[in-house]
Amino acid sequence: MKVRYDGGTDAQVRWGSNDDPRKHRTKGEIYTIKAQEIHSSHTKITLVEFPTFKFNAASFTYLNK
């Protein structure tokens, strides 16, 4: 599954103690999801390209499902 990084906000990073994608991702770049953790109020994603980080899925747009 592919996603596009759309940018992140402080609130998205803080929600659920996510890693900060603004330090590691380039806005508009396409990445591949390795894993998802679905919680009651947010989803964390791990990317194939950066497998040691967990990001709030709200910072990304799903391109295919």
mmJSON file of the N, C-alpha and C atoms, coordinates in Angstrom:
{"data_MODEL":{"atom_site":{
"group_PDB":["ATOM","ATOM","ATOM","ATOM","ATOM","ATOM","ATOM","ATOM","ATOM","ATOM","ATOM","ATOM","ATOM","ATOM","ATOM","ATOM","ATOM","ATOM","ATOM","ATOM","ATOM","ATOM","ATOM","ATOM","ATOM","ATOM","ATOM","ATOM","ATOM","ATOM","ATOM","ATOM","ATOM","ATOM","ATOM","ATOM","ATOM","ATOM","ATOM","ATOM","ATOM","ATOM","ATOM","ATOM","ATOM","ATOM","ATOM","ATOM","ATOM","ATOM","ATOM","ATOM","ATOM","ATOM","ATOM","ATOM","ATOM","ATOM","ATOM","ATOM","ATOM","ATOM","ATOM","ATOM","ATOM","ATOM","ATOM","ATOM","ATOM","ATOM","ATOM","ATOM","ATOM","ATOM","ATOM","ATOM","ATOM","ATOM","ATOM","ATOM","ATOM","ATOM","ATOM","ATOM","ATOM","ATOM","ATOM","ATOM","ATOM","ATOM","ATOM","ATOM","ATOM","ATOM","ATOM","ATOM","ATOM","ATOM","ATOM","ATOM","ATOM","ATOM","ATOM","ATOM","ATOM","ATOM","ATOM","ATOM","ATOM","ATOM","ATOM","ATOM","ATOM","ATOM","ATOM","ATOM","ATOM","ATOM","ATOM","ATOM","ATOM","ATOM","ATOM","ATOM","ATOM","ATOM","ATOM","ATOM","ATOM","ATOM","ATOM","ATOM","ATOM","ATOM","ATOM","ATOM","ATOM","ATOM","ATOM","ATOM","ATOM","ATOM","ATOM","ATOM","ATOM","ATOM","ATOM","ATOM","ATOM","ATOM","ATOM","ATOM","ATOM","ATOM","ATOM","ATOM","ATOM","ATOM","ATOM","ATOM","ATOM","ATOM","ATOM","ATOM","ATOM","ATOM","ATOM","ATOM","ATOM","ATOM","ATOM","ATOM","ATOM","ATOM","ATOM","ATOM","ATOM","ATOM","ATOM","ATOM","ATOM","ATOM","ATOM","ATOM","ATOM","ATOM","ATOM","ATOM","ATOM","ATOM","ATOM","ATOM","ATOM","ATOM","ATOM"],
"id":[1,2,3,4,5,6,7,8,9,10,11,12,13,14,15,16,17,18,19,20,21,22,23,24,25,26,27,28,29,30,31,32,33,34,35,36,37,38,39,40,41,42,43,44,45,46,47,48,49,50,51,52,53,54,55,56,57,58,59,60,61,62,63,64,65,66,67,68,69,70,71,72,73,74,75,76,77,78,79,80,81,82,83,84,85,86,87,88,89,90,91,92,93,94,95,96,97,98,99,100,101,102,103,104,105,106,107,108,109,110,111,112,113,114,115,116,117,118,119,120,121,122,123,124,125,126,127,128,129,130,131,132,133,134,135,136,137,138,139,140,141,142,143,144,145,146,147,148,149,150,151,152,153,154,155,156,157,158,159,160,161,162,163,164,165,166,167,168,169,170,171,172,173,174,175,176,177,178,179,180,181,182,183,184,185,186,187,188,189,190,191,192,193,194,195],
"type_symbol":["N","C","C","N","C","C","N","C","C","N","C","C","N","C","C","N","C","C","N","C","C","N","C","C","N","C","C","N","C","C","N","C","C","N","C","C","N","C","C","N","C","C","N","C","C","N","C","C","N","C","C","N","C","C","N","C","C","N","C","C","N","C","C","N","C","C","N","C","C","N","C","C","N","C","C","N","C","C","N","C","C","N","C","C","N","C","C","N","C","C","N","C","C","N","C","C","N","C","C","N","C","C","N","C","C","N","C","C","N","C","C","N","C","C","N","C","C","N","C","C","N","C","C","N","C","C","N","C","C","N","C","C","N","C","C","N","C","C","N","C","C","N","C","C","N","C","C","N","C","C","N","C","C","N","C","C","N","C","C","N","C","C","N","C","C","N","C","C","N","C","C","N","C","C","N","C","C","N","C","C","N","C","C","N","C","C","N","C","C","N","C","C","N","C","C"],
"label_atom_id":["N","CA","C","N","CA","C","N","CA","C","N","CA","C","N","CA","C","N","CA","C","N","CA","C","N","CA","C","N","CA","C","N","CA","C","N","CA","C","N","CA","C","N","CA","C","N","CA","C","N","CA","C","N","CA","C","N","CA","C","N","CA","C","N","CA","C","N","CA","C","N","CA","C","N","CA","C","N","CA","C","N","CA","C","N","CA","C","N","CA","C","N","CA","C","N","CA","C","N","CA","C","N","CA","C","N","CA","C","N","CA","C","N","CA","C","N","CA","C","N","CA","C","N","CA","C","N","CA","C","N","CA","C","N","CA","C","N","CA","C","N","CA","C","N","CA","C","N","CA","C","N","CA","C","N","CA","C","N","CA","C","N","CA","C","N","CA","C","N","CA","C","N","CA","C","N","CA","C","N","CA","C","N","CA","C","N","CA","C","N","CA","C","N","CA","C","N","CA","C","N","CA","C","N","CA","C","N","CA","C","N","CA","C","N","CA","C","N","CA","C","N","CA","C","N","CA","C"],
"label_alt_id":[null,null,null,null,null,null,null,null,null,null,null,null,null,null,null,null,null,null,null,null,null,null,null,null,null,null,null,null,null,null,null,null,null,null,null,null,null,null,null,null,null,null,null,null,null,null,null,null,null,null,null,null,null,null,null,null,null,null,null,null,null,null,null,null,null,null,null,null,null,null,null,null,null,null,null,null,null,null,null,null,null,null,null,null,null,null,null,null,null,null,null,null,null,null,null,null,null,null,null,null,null,null,null,null,null,null,null,null,null,null,null,null,null,null,null,null,null,null,null,null,null,null,null,null,null,null,null,null,null,null,null,null,null,null,null,null,null,null,null,null,null,null,null,null,null,null,null,null,null,null,null,null,null,null,null,null,null,null,null,null,null,null,null,null,null,null,null,null,null,null,null,null,null,null,null,null,null,null,null,null,null,null,null,null,null,null,null,null,null,null,null,null,null,null,null],
"label_comp_id":["MET","MET","MET","LYS","LYS","LYS","VAL","VAL","VAL","ARG","ARG","ARG","TYR","TYR","TYR","ASP","ASP","ASP","GLY","GLY","GLY","GLY","GLY","GLY","THR","THR","THR","ASP","ASP","ASP","ALA","ALA","ALA","GLN","GLN","GLN","VAL","VAL","VAL","ARG","ARG","ARG","TRP","TRP","TRP","GLY","GLY","GLY","SER","SER","SER","ASN","ASN","ASN","ASP","ASP","ASP","ASP","ASP","ASP","PRO","PRO","PRO","ARG","ARG","ARG","LYS","LYS","LYS","HIS","HIS","HIS","ARG","ARG","ARG","THR","THR","THR","LYS","LYS","LYS","GLY","GLY","GLY","GLU","GLU","GLU","ILE","ILE","ILE","TYR","TYR","TYR","THR","THR","THR","ILE","ILE","ILE","LYS","LYS","LYS","ALA","ALA","ALA","GLN","GLN","GLN","GLU","GLU","GLU","ILE","ILE","ILE","HIS","HIS","HIS","SER","SER","SER","SER","SER","SER","HIS","HIS","HIS","THR","THR","THR","LYS","LYS","LYS","ILE","ILE","ILE","THR","THR","THR","LEU","LEU","LEU","VAL","VAL","VAL","GLU","GLU","GLU","PHE","PHE","PHE","PRO","PRO","PRO","THR","THR","THR","PHE","PHE","PHE","LYS","LYS","LYS","PHE","PHE","PHE","ASN","ASN","ASN","ALA","ALA","ALA","ALA","ALA","ALA","SER","SER","SER","PHE","PHE","PHE","THR","THR","THR","TYR","TYR","TYR","LEU","LEU","LEU","ASN","ASN","ASN","LYS","LYS","LYS"],
"label_asym_id":["A","A","A","A","A","A","A","A","A","A","A","A","A","A","A","A","A","A","A","A","A","A","A","A","A","A","A","A","A","A","A","A","A","A","A","A","A","A","A","A","A","A","A","A","A","A","A","A","A","A","A","A","A","A","A","A","A","A","A","A","A","A","A","A","A","A","A","A","A","A","A","A","A","A","A","A","A","A","A","A","A","A","A","A","A","A","A","A","A","A","A","A","A","A","A","A","A","A","A","A","A","A","A","A","A","A","A","A","A","A","A","A","A","A","A","A","A","A","A","A","A","A","A","A","A","A","A","A","A","A","A","A","A","A","A","A","A","A","A","A","A","A","A","A","A","A","A","A","A","A","A","A","A","A","A","A","A","A","A","A","A","A","A","A","A","A","A","A","A","A","A","A","A","A","A","A","A","A","A","A","A","A","A","A","A","A","A","A","A","A","A","A","A","A","A"],
"label_entity_id":["1","1","1","1","1","1","1","1","1","1","1","1","1","1","1","1","1","1","1","1","1","1","1","1","1","1","1","1","1","1","1","1","1","1","1","1","1","1","1","1","1","1","1","1","1","1","1","1","1","1","1","1","1","1","1","1","1","1","1","1","1","1","1","1","1","1","1","1","1","1","1","1","1","1","1","1","1","1","1","1","1","1","1","1","1","1","1","1","1","1","1","1","1","1","1","1","1","1","1","1","1","1","1","1","1","1","1","1","1","1","1","1","1","1","1","1","1","1","1","1","1","1","1","1","1","1","1","1","1","1","1","1","1","1","1","1","1","1","1","1","1","1","1","1","1","1","1","1","1","1","1","1","1","1","1","1","1","1","1","1","1","1","1","1","1","1","1","1","1","1","1","1","1","1","1","1","1","1","1","1","1","1","1","1","1","1","1","1","1","1","1","1","1","1","1"],
"label_seq_id":[1,1,1,2,2,2,3,3,3,4,4,4,5,5,5,6,6,6,7,7,7,8,8,8,9,9,9,10,10,10,11,11,11,12,12,12,13,13,13,14,14,14,15,15,15,16,16,16,17,17,17,18,18,18,19,19,19,20,20,20,21,21,21,22,22,22,23,23,23,24,24,24,25,25,25,26,26,26,27,27,27,28,28,28,29,29,29,30,30,30,31,31,31,32,32,32,33,33,33,34,34,34,35,35,35,36,36,36,37,37,37,38,38,38,39,39,39,40,40,40,41,41,41,42,42,42,43,43,43,44,44,44,45,45,45,46,46,46,47,47,47,48,48,48,49,49,49,50,50,50,51,51,51,52,52,52,53,53,53,54,54,54,55,55,55,56,56,56,57,57,57,58,58,58,59,59,59,60,60,60,61,61,61,62,62,62,63,63,63,64,64,64,65,65,65],
"pdbx_PDB_ins_code":[null,null,null,null,null,null,null,null,null,null,null,null,null,null,null,null,null,null,null,null,null,null,null,null,null,null,null,null,null,null,null,null,null,null,null,null,null,null,null,null,null,null,null,null,null,null,null,null,null,null,null,null,null,null,null,null,null,null,null,null,null,null,null,null,null,null,null,null,null,null,null,null,null,null,null,null,null,null,null,null,null,null,null,null,null,null,null,null,null,null,null,null,null,null,null,null,null,null,null,null,null,null,null,null,null,null,null,null,null,null,null,null,null,null,null,null,null,null,null,null,null,null,null,null,null,null,null,null,null,null,null,null,null,null,null,null,null,null,null,null,null,null,null,null,null,null,null,null,null,null,null,null,null,null,null,null,null,null,null,null,null,null,null,null,null,null,null,null,null,null,null,null,null,null,null,null,null,null,null,null,null,null,null,null,null,null,null,null,null,null,null,null,null,null,null],
"Cartn_x":[0.847,0.0,0.895,0.582,1.375,0.684,1.511,1.013,1.877,1.29,2.024,2.11,3.29,3.462,2.961,2.015,1.396,1.865,2.758,3.186,2.572,3.121,2.626,2.517,1.722,1.561,2.055,2.271,2.672,1.638,0.351,-0.717,-0.686,-0.433,-0.376,0.797,1.894,3.07,2.816,2.269,2.037,0.972,-0.061,-1.16,-0.629,-0.669,-0.213,1.288,2.01,3.483,4.125,3.775,4.332,5.701,6.446,7.692,7.341,8.252,8.014,8.421,7.444,7.804,8.475,8.31,8.889,10.402,10.981,12.442,12.992,12.142,12.636,12.009,10.859,10.117,10.134,9.919,9.836,8.389,7.793,6.401,6.214,5.18,4.88,5.507,6.456,7.102,6.152,6.344,5.53,6.329,5.656,6.277,5.388,5.957,5.22,5.016,3.785,3.486,3.968,4.702,5.167,4.171,3.656,2.73,1.842,0.68,-0.253,-0.673,-0.81,-1.373,-2.637,-3.776,-5.037,-5.511,-5.64,-6.108,-7.505,-8.133,-9.507,-9.607,-8.57,-8.676,-7.582,-6.689,-5.678,-5.04,-4.315,-3.583,-2.123,-1.253,0.185,0.623,1.512,2.059,3.578,4.107,5.545,5.805,6.822,7.129,8.274,8.194,9.257,10.584,10.543,11.762,12.386,11.592,12.074,11.44,11.86,11.175,11.288,12.107,12.256,11.396,10.601,9.765,8.288,7.461,6.006,5.425,4.611,4.043,2.529,1.937,0.49,0.039,-0.886,-1.363,-2.035,-2.443,-3.083,-2.133,-0.845,0.134,0.313,-0.406,-0.243,-1.597,-1.565,-2.75,-2.54,-3.502,-3.45,-3.728,-2.857,-2.991,-3.691,-3.607,-4.339,-4.616,-5.694,-6.075,-6.277],
"Cartn_y":[-1.174,0.0,1.239,2.172,3.397,4.575,5.49,6.724,7.886,9.076,10.311,11.118,11.596,12.438,13.838,14.328,15.633,16.698,16.349,17.286,16.89,17.4,17.054,18.274,18.14,19.216,18.741,19.681,19.316,18.395,18.684,17.874,16.444,16.263,14.92,14.133,14.79,14.123,13.747,14.655,14.397,13.328,13.283,12.35,10.919,10.198,8.817,8.647,9.709,9.647,9.116,9.713,9.307,9.923,9.328,9.944,11.139,12.091,13.326,13.149,13.06,12.849,14.053,15.227,16.435,16.386,15.578,15.458,14.475,13.6,12.483,12.365,13.001,12.826,14.096,13.945,15.062,15.181,16.351,16.565,16.241,15.441,15.037,13.721,13.218,11.949,10.782,9.707,8.496,7.442,6.77,5.73,4.489,3.371,2.114,1.756,1.408,1.015,-0.401,-0.554,-1.871,-2.472,-1.636,-2.116,-0.976,-1.344,-0.376,-0.845,0.101,-0.156,0.68,0.036,0.757,0.851,2.085,2.365,2.986,3.202,3.718,5.136,5.938,7.327,7.749,6.853,7.162,5.871,5.994,4.864,5.264,4.35,4.556,3.709,4.263,3.495,3.431,2.31,2.116,1.996,2.673,2.686,1.731,1.094,0.194,0.941,2.171,2.955,3.405,3.459,3.895,3.009,1.749,0.758,0.951,1.855,2.026,3.152,3.816,4.933,4.588,5.175,5.05,6.45,6.645,7.953,7.918,9.061,9.204,9.191,8.305,8.192,9.471,10.355,11.614,12.518,12.262,13.058,12.576,11.53,10.891,10.728,10.618,10.29,8.902,8.023,6.682,6.793,6.187,6.278,5.082,3.948,2.74,1.897,1.151,0.357,-1.079],
"Cartn_z":[0.0,0.0,0.0,-0.846,-0.996,-0.311,0.217,0.822,0.354,0.372,0.06,1.342,1.65,2.833,2.531,3.353,3.143,4.121,5.005,6.036,7.365,8.427,9.753,10.637,11.68,12.651,14.006,14.903,16.258,16.894,16.684,17.286,16.754,15.469,14.903,15.466,15.699,16.258,17.717,18.484,19.909,20.139,19.298,19.474,19.376,20.459,20.46,20.502,20.82,20.911,19.629,18.509,17.217,16.994,16.077,15.64,14.754,14.677,13.927,12.472,11.544,10.138,9.504,10.08,9.493,9.481,10.353,10.426,9.395,8.89,8.081,6.693,6.453,5.22,4.393,3.11,2.19,1.721,1.905,1.52,0.042,-0.238,-1.599,-2.017,-1.249,-1.58,-1.333,-2.081,-1.989,-1.223,-0.296,0.52,0.535,0.958,1.041,2.507,2.853,4.234,4.481,5.571,6.006,6.989,7.903,8.931,9.398,9.932,10.504,11.887,12.798,14.133,14.223,14.22,14.265,15.708,16.187,17.545,17.453,18.583,18.57,18.011,18.153,17.702,16.718,16.355,15.354,14.843,13.747,13.177,13.044,13.476,13.296,12.114,11.289,10.185,10.283,9.827,9.681,8.187,7.698,6.275,5.957,4.807,4.354,4.324,3.865,3.686,5.011,6.081,7.395,8.46,8.564,9.393,10.903,11.372,12.821,13.384,12.527,12.964,12.826,13.713,13.637,13.519,12.466,12.172,12.245,12.58,12.565,11.104,10.786,9.404,8.916,9.823,9.432,8.653,8.726,7.988,6.552,6.177,4.877,4.189,2.855,2.074,1.489,1.71,1.137,-0.357,-1.173,-2.619,-3.216,-2.547,-2.973,-1.732,-1.793,-0.622,-1.011],
"occupancy":[1.0,1.0,1.0,1.0,1.0,1.0,1.0,1.0,1.0,1.0,1.0,1.0,1.0,1.0,1.0,1.0,1.0,1.0,1.0,1.0,1.0,1.0,1.0,1.0,1.0,1.0,1.0,1.0,1.0,1.0,1.0,1.0,1.0,1.0,1.0,1.0,1.0,1.0,1.0,1.0,1.0,1.0,1.0,1.0,1.0,1.0,1.0,1.0,1.0,1.0,1.0,1.0,1.0,1.0,1.0,1.0,1.0,1.0,1.0,1.0,1.0,1.0,1.0,1.0,1.0,1.0,1.0,1.0,1.0,1.0,1.0,1.0,1.0,1.0,1.0,1.0,1.0,1.0,1.0,1.0,1.0,1.0,1.0,1.0,1.0,1.0,1.0,1.0,1.0,1.0,1.0,1.0,1.0,1.0,1.0,1.0,1.0,1.0,1.0,1.0,1.0,1.0,1.0,1.0,1.0,1.0,1.0,1.0,1.0,1.0,1.0,1.0,1.0,1.0,1.0,1.0,1.0,1.0,1.0,1.0,1.0,1.0,1.0,1.0,1.0,1.0,1.0,1.0,1.0,1.0,1.0,1.0,1.0,1.0,1.0,1.0,1.0,1.0,1.0,1.0,1.0,1.0,1.0,1.0,1.0,1.0,1.0,1.0,1.0,1.0,1.0,1.0,1.0,1.0,1.0,1.0,1.0,1.0,1.0,1.0,1.0,1.0,1.0,1.0,1.0,1.0,1.0,1.0,1.0,1.0,1.0,1.0,1.0,1.0,1.0,1.0,1.0,1.0,1.0,1.0,1.0,1.0,1.0,1.0,1.0,1.0,1.0,1.0,1.0,1.0,1.0,1.0,1.0,1.0,1.0],
"B_iso_or_equiv":[0.0,0.0,0.0,0.0,0.0,0.0,0.0,0.0,0.0,0.0,0.0,0.0,0.0,0.0,0.0,0.0,0.0,0.0,0.0,0.0,0.0,0.0,0.0,0.0,0.0,0.0,0.0,0.0,0.0,0.0,0.0,0.0,0.0,0.0,0.0,0.0,0.0,0.0,0.0,0.0,0.0,0.0,0.0,0.0,0.0,0.0,0.0,0.0,0.0,0.0,0.0,0.0,0.0,0.0,0.0,0.0,0.0,0.0,0.0,0.0,0.0,0.0,0.0,0.0,0.0,0.0,0.0,0.0,0.0,0.0,0.0,0.0,0.0,0.0,0.0,0.0,0.0,0.0,0.0,0.0,0.0,0.0,0.0,0.0,0.0,0.0,0.0,0.0,0.0,0.0,0.0,0.0,0.0,0.0,0.0,0.0,0.0,0.0,0.0,0.0,0.0,0.0,0.0,0.0,0.0,0.0,0.0,0.0,0.0,0.0,0.0,0.0,0.0,0.0,0.0,0.0,0.0,0.0,0.0,0.0,0.0,0.0,0.0,0.0,0.0,0.0,0.0,0.0,0.0,0.0,0.0,0.0,0.0,0.0,0.0,0.0,0.0,0.0,0.0,0.0,0.0,0.0,0.0,0.0,0.0,0.0,0.0,0.0,0.0,0.0,0.0,0.0,0.0,0.0,0.0,0.0,0.0,0.0,0.0,0.0,0.0,0.0,0.0,0.0,0.0,0.0,0.0,0.0,0.0,0.0,0.0,0.0,0.0,0.0,0.0,0.0,0.0,0.0,0.0,0.0,0.0,0.0,0.0,0.0,0.0,0.0,0.0,0.0,0.0,0.0,0.0,0.0,0.0,0.0,0.0],
"pdbx_formal_charge":[null,null,null,null,null,null,null,null,null,null,null,null,null,null,null,null,null,null,null,null,null,null,null,null,null,null,null,null,null,null,null,null,null,null,null,null,null,null,null,null,null,null,null,null,null,null,null,null,null,null,null,null,null,null,null,null,null,null,null,null,null,null,null,null,null,null,null,null,null,null,null,null,null,null,null,null,null,null,null,null,null,null,null,null,null,null,null,null,null,null,null,null,null,null,null,null,null,null,null,null,null,null,null,null,null,null,null,null,null,null,null,null,null,null,null,null,null,null,null,null,null,null,null,null,null,null,null,null,null,null,null,null,null,null,null,null,null,null,null,null,null,null,null,null,null,null,null,null,null,null,null,null,null,null,null,null,null,null,null,null,null,null,null,null,null,null,null,null,null,null,null,null,null,null,null,null,null,null,null,null,null,null,null,null,null,null,null,null,null,null,null,null,null,null,null],
"auth_seq_id":[1,1,1,2,2,2,3,3,3,4,4,4,5,5,5,6,6,6,7,7,7,8,8,8,9,9,9,10,10,10,11,11,11,12,12,12,13,13,13,14,14,14,15,15,15,16,16,16,17,17,17,18,18,18,19,19,19,20,20,20,21,21,21,22,22,22,23,23,23,24,24,24,25,25,25,26,26,26,27,27,27,28,28,28,29,29,29,30,30,30,31,31,31,32,32,32,33,33,33,34,34,34,35,35,35,36,36,36,37,37,37,38,38,38,39,39,39,40,40,40,41,41,41,42,42,42,43,43,43,44,44,44,45,45,45,46,46,46,47,47,47,48,48,48,49,49,49,50,50,50,51,51,51,52,52,52,53,53,53,54,54,54,55,55,55,56,56,56,57,57,57,58,58,58,59,59,59,60,60,60,61,61,61,62,62,62,63,63,63,64,64,64,65,65,65],
"auth_comp_id":["MET","MET","MET","LYS","LYS","LYS","VAL","VAL","VAL","ARG","ARG","ARG","TYR","TYR","TYR","ASP","ASP","ASP","GLY","GLY","GLY","GLY","GLY","GLY","THR","THR","THR","ASP","ASP","ASP","ALA","ALA","ALA","GLN","GLN","GLN","VAL","VAL","VAL","ARG","ARG","ARG","TRP","TRP","TRP","GLY","GLY","GLY","SER","SER","SER","ASN","ASN","ASN","ASP","ASP","ASP","ASP","ASP","ASP","PRO","PRO","PRO","ARG","ARG","ARG","LYS","LYS","LYS","HIS","HIS","HIS","ARG","ARG","ARG","THR","THR","THR","LYS","LYS","LYS","GLY","GLY","GLY","GLU","GLU","GLU","ILE","ILE","ILE","TYR","TYR","TYR","THR","THR","THR","ILE","ILE","ILE","LYS","LYS","LYS","ALA","ALA","ALA","GLN","GLN","GLN","GLU","GLU","GLU","ILE","ILE","ILE","HIS","HIS","HIS","SER","SER","SER","SER","SER","SER","HIS","HIS","HIS","THR","THR","THR","LYS","LYS","LYS","ILE","ILE","ILE","THR","THR","THR","LEU","LEU","LEU","VAL","VAL","VAL","GLU","GLU","GLU","PHE","PHE","PHE","PRO","PRO","PRO","THR","THR","THR","PHE","PHE","PHE","LYS","LYS","LYS","PHE","PHE","PHE","ASN","ASN","ASN","ALA","ALA","ALA","ALA","ALA","ALA","SER","SER","SER","PHE","PHE","PHE","THR","THR","THR","TYR","TYR","TYR","LEU","LEU","LEU","ASN","ASN","ASN","LYS","LYS","LYS"],
"auth_asym_id":["A","A","A","A","A","A","A","A","A","A","A","A","A","A","A","A","A","A","A","A","A","A","A","A","A","A","A","A","A","A","A","A","A","A","A","A","A","A","A","A","A","A","A","A","A","A","A","A","A","A","A","A","A","A","A","A","A","A","A","A","A","A","A","A","A","A","A","A","A","A","A","A","A","A","A","A","A","A","A","A","A","A","A","A","A","A","A","A","A","A","A","A","A","A","A","A","A","A","A","A","A","A","A","A","A","A","A","A","A","A","A","A","A","A","A","A","A","A","A","A","A","A","A","A","A","A","A","A","A","A","A","A","A","A","A","A","A","A","A","A","A","A","A","A","A","A","A","A","A","A","A","A","A","A","A","A","A","A","A","A","A","A","A","A","A","A","A","A","A","A","A","A","A","A","A","A","A","A","A","A","A","A","A","A","A","A","A","A","A","A","A","A","A","A","A"],
"auth_atom_id":["N","CA","C","N","CA","C","N","CA","C","N","CA","C","N","CA","C","N","CA","C","N","CA","C","N","CA","C","N","CA","C","N","CA","C","N","CA","C","N","CA","C","N","CA","C","N","CA","C","N","CA","C","N","CA","C","N","CA","C","N","CA","C","N","CA","C","N","CA","C","N","CA","C","N","CA","C","N","CA","C","N","CA","C","N","CA","C","N","CA","C","N","CA","C","N","CA","C","N","CA","C","N","CA","C","N","CA","C","N","CA","C","N","CA","C","N","CA","C","N","CA","C","N","CA","C","N","CA","C","N","CA","C","N","CA","C","N","CA","C","N","CA","C","N","CA","C","N","CA","C","N","CA","C","N","CA","C","N","CA","C","N","CA","C","N","CA","C","N","CA","C","N","CA","C","N","CA","C","N","CA","C","N","CA","C","N","CA","C","N","CA","C","N","CA","C","N","CA","C","N","CA","C","N","CA","C","N","CA","C","N","CA","C","N","CA","C","N","CA","C","N","CA","C","N","CA","C"],
"pdbx_PDB_model_num":[1,1,1,1,1,1,1,1,1,1,1,1,1,1,1,1,1,1,1,1,1,1,1,1,1,1,1,1,1,1,1,1,1,1,1,1,1,1,1,1,1,1,1,1,1,1,1,1,1,1,1,1,1,1,1,1,1,1,1,1,1,1,1,1,1,1,1,1,1,1,1,1,1,1,1,1,1,1,1,1,1,1,1,1,1,1,1,1,1,1,1,1,1,1,1,1,1,1,1,1,1,1,1,1,1,1,1,1,1,1,1,1,1,1,1,1,1,1,1,1,1,1,1,1,1,1,1,1,1,1,1,1,1,1,1,1,1,1,1,1,1,1,1,1,1,1,1,1,1,1,1,1,1,1,1,1,1,1,1,1,1,1,1,1,1,1,1,1,1,1,1,1,1,1,1,1,1,1,1,1,1,1,1,1,1,1,1,1,1,1,1,1,1,1,1]
}}}
